[in-house]
Structure formats: structure tokens, C-alpha cells
Amino acid sequence: MDVVNALAETWPRRAPLRRPFGDVAREHLEDVYRYLVFFTADPVLAEDLTGETFEKAFRSWKRFDPRRGSERTWLCQLARSKALDHFRLEARRRRRENRSASEPPQTGEPFAEGISAELEAALRSLTAGEREVVVLRVVLELDAVAAARVLGISRSACSMRFARALQKLEERMEAHAVA
Amino acid sequence: MPSPELVASSRLEALLAGAFPETQAEARLQGLARELRGAPVPAPSSLRERVAGIGAAAQPRVRRPSRRLVAVLALTILVLFACTFAALRLTAKSRTASENLGLAPVPRHTERDVPPAIEKDLSQIESSPVPLSRPATLAPAPSGRAQDIDMWIDLRVQDADQVSSASQDAVRITRELGGVVTSSTVDTHGTQGRAQLTLRIPVGNLDDAVFRLAQLGTVTAQRTNTQDLQAPLDHVSQRIAELRSKIRIELARLASGQLDPAEELEARIHLENLRRNLREAKAARDVIVSKTSMADLTLRLSTPAPGAPEKSESGVSGAVDRAGDFLRGAGAVAVFLTLVLSPLLVLAAIAWALLRARNRRIEARLLDEPQPGTSARSS
């Protein structure tokens, strides 16, 4: 029996139990939706993508390992992947239809209530990549490591991208304010 | 208005954490962050219902066996494996020993074509079950046919002393079985030695001879050559019978007294020729009988080559030898696989890195492209 116990001690420990998916979905639904709203600048699209994100998360829930990151970070990674897939499809569709992105922008729904018009306009003038780093660091308050994991880049690259995005946001806000 | 300065990353972290701003730029950034964080972005009720429906689906909990149970199972499997391996090795060893004694068929190396009748005899002997107490040999069972049997057996013994003693034992065994030693050569030098004995053994005692001679050392090679001589024997026996019949006829003619002198002389000459032919036929028959009544067996004894370590077959040292052989083989296979697979792995790694870089470029282009609903201008 001593041999069995010694062998059992050397065995890798079991991973921490995952929470029920329903609890996780209720807790992080707002965060994921908010992330996608800022990322896509389209609340309607963000709603669809959020639903698809949680459907995919439900199917992949068994593979989630809490030791490798938080649930929110993992959900944001899935949401980002869904959003990028949508962007790729849209880009292919535009190319097929010979439509360029330089056509006049359509006025979309507002991001959120309570945001000034200058901030709203400044956010819309950023690229999707700039908006997403801002929403991850500022709105969702992810630390640099978690945000870098979501973006799939290094921590230093994430910090640099964030600093530039903020600077640009500020410039656009001042420009819109002057205008 | 000058463009805002780029705030250092470390200072940004502090400002986002709530540190007191030291410049107007930092104050503006903090205000921006507060405004963004404070803006409510509630999820629509339709989205809530949709996600709630997903979460309500039953999630089967993955039950894993306890570590102790896994450890017990692993130990049990190891013990079973070791027992099976040991059993298989013992079985293989017993089979090898039986083959050495001629229990099982070994590949035949014939110098001359074996007639179909002999092939059939040999195959019957090889396929029939043989009790261990009475081993079968490569010599065909007595079938009533005249056969010329030649055998060669190579034995390995440990040292020169055993070469001498085994040679003496082989001579004694041959004589006990009614055979003769036609030639014997023994050569020893230090611990090395070799010997070659040519024996003639009565065919009826050949099985015993092979069994007892194989006990003198380790059989390393064995060969049998069989030639059926029944047809020539039958032919010469028939000729002898014909000649005797003709001789009787001639003797009867001479005894009848009805021959004239010329005919009598001719008959006597004819009789003499017949008698000479009969003698020759009998001599030929004696040669065949001599070949078929005794088998020729060549026994070669030798010691291992110098410098070649004798591998022990059993016990701990035998197990260590076998483990060493296995590890050497496994190491050779590992080196081969490494040499063959490493260029492929390098190519795969390069392809993966290129693909990843390409995907990143595409992603960066997608994220920098203005999306519908925005008026983004790439900086």
C-alpha cells in the first residue's frame, strides 16, 4: 500500500473543477457584449457575435483549463476570434462585390448611453484594432498580461499599442471638439 | 493645439489604477477612462434569453478516476505485463532447446535434389507430433526403402577440454550403437579447439545417435541429405535373379549331354560370362546395401571465437544482456528516426512560423481596415 500511495503522490494533481457554464455565462455576458460593441462599433452585430461566442464556449467548455487563464479572458479570446471571422467574410464579400471601404460610412447606433458625442465620434474614427485594446484595458480593466493573451501578442507590444491608441483617441477627441 | 504626448506605459498603468494625475494630459486620460468605464452597455433582453438557453443545457460532469485507483491499475498492468513477458520468454527458450535437439523441423540444406518420395517422407516426419521423450530427427523413419543418409552436426562447446572430452564421448556413443568412426581430427590450442569426427551409424540407431550427440554441446547447425536408392537396388536385384536363371539354364543344357563339342564349348563360355556378370551385380548390390544400412554422420566441435563474450541465457545476467540488446536496438531506432524526421520537423516549424506570420499580417490588415459604421482613417 505504501508503494501505491507513493505512486499516487507523484501523479499529476487533478485540475480545479470548472464552474457550471450557466453561472459563467450570466457573470460575463455583459463584459463580452461590451467588448464586442466597442470592437465592432455595431451593437446589432455585437449581439449576434456574443450569442455565437457563448454557443462556441458551451461546446468547448470541457477544454477550458482554469490554470491557464481566467474565464473572462478565455471568453474574450473566443469573441475576438468570432469577430475576426466576421471581418474576413465581410472583406471577401466586399471584394467580390467590388465595394471599397472608402464609401461613406453609415451612421450606426451609438456605442453606449452616457458617452459624449466627441468620444463617440473619436471611437468610431479609430480602427478596430485600436478600439479593442482600449476596451480590453480600460473598459474591461484587464491587466496587461491578460489583454496580451487575448490579442495574441507580447505584453510589451500590447502596452505600446494601448498607449498609441489612447493618444490617438485623445487627438481625435480634440479634433472633433474643435470641429 | 499640439498633439498629446505619449504617456509612458508604467504611468498609464498607475493612472488606470487610480493614481493622482500630475499633468493636464494625465488628467484628461483619466477622465477619458472614467467616461468609458462609466458608460453602461447593457445586453439586450433577447441576447440574455439566448445565452440563458445555452447555459441551461445540462453539462455532464467529467468524472475522473482517483489517483489511487489509477496507481493500483498501473501497478497491476505492469505486473501482468512482466509475467506475460517472462512466460513468453520461457516458452521461446523451451522451443529453441527443442529445435536444437531436432524436435522441430529446421530448414533443410540439400546438396542434391531430393526425390519426391523422400520429400514426402520428410514432410510427414516434420508435421507429425513428436513426444518430447522420443525426439524425432531429420533422418527419415525406417520406411523399408533403401536410403543413403548423410548428416552434419555442428556443436559449440565451452573450451578445449570440452572439445577433447566431447570427442571421446562421441566415439564411445558411436561404438555403443554399433557404429564405427571412420576418421577423427582433434585440434586444441590453449582454450580454443576444434574437432571433426566422421561416424558411420546403423540407420536403425541414427535417432539415438543424434539425440545423444546433441547433448554433448550446443547445436549451432544441422544438415541432412537423403538419397533414395531403392530403385537401383531393385534393378540390380532383378538383374541378379535374371543372371541366376540364365546360369541354371546353361547348367541344365550342359548336363543334358545332347550338345556337340562346339555347342558345349560355346555354352561353357556363355556360362562363364554369366557368372562374371553375376559377381559384378552382387558387388554392386553390396555397395548399395552398405550405403543404405549405415548413415554417414559428420560431427564438428568448436569453441567460441576469442574475445566474443559468452552470453548467459538465464538469470539476472541473462536478463541484463537481453535488456542491453533491447536498449541498443531501441537506441538505433531512435537515432534513425531523429535523422530522418529532424529535417521534416525543421521544415514543418518553418512552415508553421510563416503561416503564423501570414495570419498575423492578415489580421492586422483586417483590424486596420475601416469597418462599415466607422470612419476610421489609418494613421
Chai-1 contact restraints between the chains, C-beta under 6 A:
chainA,res_idxA,chainB,res_idxB,connection_type,confidence,min_distance_angstrom,max_distance_angstrom,comment,restraint_id
A,V4,B,A71,contact,1.0,0.0,6.0,A-B,restraint_1
A,V4,B,V72,contact,1.0,0.0,6.0,A-B,restraint_2
A,L7,B,A71,contact,1.0,0.0,6.0,A-B,restraint_3
A,A8,B,R67,contact,1.0,0.0,6.0,A-B,restraint_4
A,A8,B,R68,contact,1.0,0.0,6.0,A-B,restraint_5
A,A8,B,A71,contact,1.0,0.0,6.0,A-B,restraint_6
A,W11,B,R67,contact,1.0,0.0,6.0,A-B,restraint_7
A,F21,B,G55,contact,1.0,0.0,6.0,A-B,restraint_8
A,F21,B,Q59,contact,1.0,0.0,6.0,A-B,restraint_9
A,G22,B,G55,contact,1.0,0.0,6.0,A-B,restraint_10
A,A25,B,V51,contact,1.0,0.0,6.0,A-B,restraint_11
A,A25,B,G55,contact,1.0,0.0,6.0,A-B,restraint_12
A,L29,B,A43,contact,1.0,0.0,6.0,A-B,restraint_13
A,L29,B,V51,contact,1.0,0.0,6.0,A-B,restraint_14
A,E30,B,A43,contact,1.0,0.0,6.0,A-B,restraint_15
A,Y33,B,A43,contact,1.0,0.0,6.0,A-B,restraint_16
A,R34,B,V41,contact,1.0,0.0,6.0,A-B,restraint_17
A,V37,B,V41,contact,1.0,0.0,6.0,A-B,restraint_18
A,A41,B,G373,contact,1.0,0.0,6.0,A-B,restraint_19
A,A41,B,T374,contact,1.0,0.0,6.0,A-B,restraint_20
A,D42,B,G373,contact,1.0,0.0,6.0,A-B,restraint_21
A,E47,B,P44,contact,1.0,0.0,6.0,A-B,restraint_22
A,E47,B,L47,contact,1.0,0.0,6.0,A-B,restraint_23
A,T50,B,L47,contact,1.0,0.0,6.0,A-B,restraint_24
A,G51,B,R50,contact,1.0,0.0,6.0,A-B,restraint_25
A,F54,B,V51,contact,1.0,0.0,6.0,A-B,restraint_26
A,F54,B,I54,contact,1.0,0.0,6.0,A-B,restraint_27
A,E55,B,I54,contact,1.0,0.0,6.0,A-B,restraint_28
A,F58,B,I54,contact,1.0,0.0,6.0,A-B,restraint_29
A,F87,B,L366,contact,1.0,0.0,6.0,A-B,restraint_30
A,A101,B,E369,contact,1.0,0.0,6.0,A-B,restraint_31
A,A101,B,P370,contact,1.0,0.0,6.0,A-B,restraint_32
A,P105,B,S375,contact,1.0,0.0,6.0,A-B,restraint_33
A,Q106,B,P372,contact,1.0,0.0,6.0,A-B,restraint_34
A,Q106,B,G373,contact,1.0,0.0,6.0,A-B,restraint_35
A,G108,B,G373,contact,1.0,0.0,6.0,A-B,restraint_36
A,A112,B,A39,contact,1.0,0.0,6.0,A-B,restraint_37
A,A112,B,V41,contact,1.0,0.0,6.0,A-B,restraint_38
A,E113,B,P40,contact,1.0,0.0,6.0,A-B,restraint_39
A,G114,B,A39,contact,1.0,0.0,6.0,A-B,restraint_40
A,I115,B,A39,contact,1.0,0.0,6.0,A-B,restraint_41
A,R124,B,T374,contact,1.0,0.0,6.0,A-B,restraint_42
A,R124,B,S375,contact,1.0,0.0,6.0,A-B,restraint_43
A,S125,B,S375,contact,1.0,0.0,6.0,A-B,restraint_44
A,S125,B,A376,contact,1.0,0.0,6.0,A-B,restraint_45
A,L126,B,A376,contact,1.0,0.0,6.0,A-B,restraint_46
A,T127,B,L367,contact,1.0,0.0,6.0,A-B,restraint_47
A,T127,B,D368,contact,1.0,0.0,6.0,A-B,restraint_48
A,T127,B,A376,contact,1.0,0.0,6.0,A-B,restraint_49
A,A128,B,L367,contact,1.0,0.0,6.0,A-B,restraint_50
A,A128,B,Q371,contact,1.0,0.0,6.0,A-B,restraint_51
A,G129,B,L367,contact,1.0,0.0,6.0,A-B,restraint_52
A,V138,B,A33,contact,1.0,0.0,6.0,A-B,restraint_53
A,V138,B,L36,contact,1.0,0.0,6.0,A-B,restraint_54
A,V139,B,L36,contact,1.0,0.0,6.0,A-B,restraint_55
A,V139,B,R37,contact,1.0,0.0,6.0,A-B,restraint_56
A,S159,B,S9,contact,1.0,0.0,6.0,A-B,restraint_57
A,A163,B,L6,contact,1.0,0.0,6.0,A-B,restraint_58
A,A163,B,S9,contact,1.0,0.0,6.0,A-B,restraint_59
A,Q167,B,P4,contact,1.0,0.0,6.0,A-B,restraint_60
A,Q167,B,L6,contact,1.0,0.0,6.0,A-B,restraint_61
A,E170,B,P4,contact,1.0,0.0,6.0,A-B,restraint_62
A,E171,B,S3,contact,1.0,0.0,6.0,A-B,restraint_63
